[in-house]
Amino acid sequence: MSVDVLQAQLETLRKARASGVRRVEVRSADSTQIAEYKSDAEMAAAISDLERRIAAMTNTRVRTFMPFTSKGL
């Protein structure tokens, strides 16, 4: 798969997640794929996987946000 195809899948998946839809249909030039996710966590994992695959193909780092909190005592 090319980076363009993966980015299109990622955008479709992000839009579906933002709207609360769990069923996603991805069309390419030669086929149509339908995926139904059981939970938001499963969808988040798929988004994360696509981001990693795109980063690996484009030689960029995946940004991770690690919050740190303190009670200030």
SVG drawing of the C-alpha trace seen along z (x, -y; Angstrom):
<svg xmlns="http://www.w3.org/2000/svg" viewBox="-22 -23 35 29">
<polyline fill="none" stroke="black" stroke-width="0.4" points="0.0,0.0 1.1,-3.5 1.4,-6.3 -1.5,-8.1 -3.8,-5.2 -2.9,-4.8 -3.4,-8.5 -6.8,-8.3 -7.7,-5.4 -6.5,-7.3 -8.5,-10.3 -11.7,-8.2 -11.1,-6.4 -10.6,-9.7 -13.8,-11.2 -15.8,-8.1 -14.4,-8.1 -15.2,-11.8 -18.7,-11.2 -19.2,-8.1 -19.6,-5.7 -18.1,-2.3 -18.6,-0.9 -16.1,-2.3 -16.1,-1.7 -12.8,-2.3 -12.9,-2.3 -9.8,-2.0 -9.4,-1.8 -10.0,2.0 -11.9,2.9 -14.1,1.9 -13.4,2.9 -15.8,2.6 -14.6,2.8 -16.8,2.7 -15.1,1.9 -16.5,3.2 -15.2,0.4 -13.6,-3.0 -10.4,-1.5 -10.3,0.9 -10.7,-2.0 -8.0,-4.0 -5.7,-1.1 -6.3,-1.0 -5.6,-4.7 -2.4,-4.3 -1.4,-1.4 -2.0,-3.5 0.0,-6.4 2.9,-4.1 2.8,-2.5 2.8,-6.0 5.6,-7.2 7.7,-4.1 7.1,-4.7 7.9,-8.4 10.8,-8.2 9.1,-10.5 8.6,-10.0 5.2,-9.3 4.5,-11.9 3.4,-10.7 2.0,-13.0 2.8,-11.9 1.1,-14.1 2.8,-14.5 0.9,-15.9 1.8,-16.7 -0.2,-17.8 2.5,-20.3 3.3,-19.2"/>
</svg>
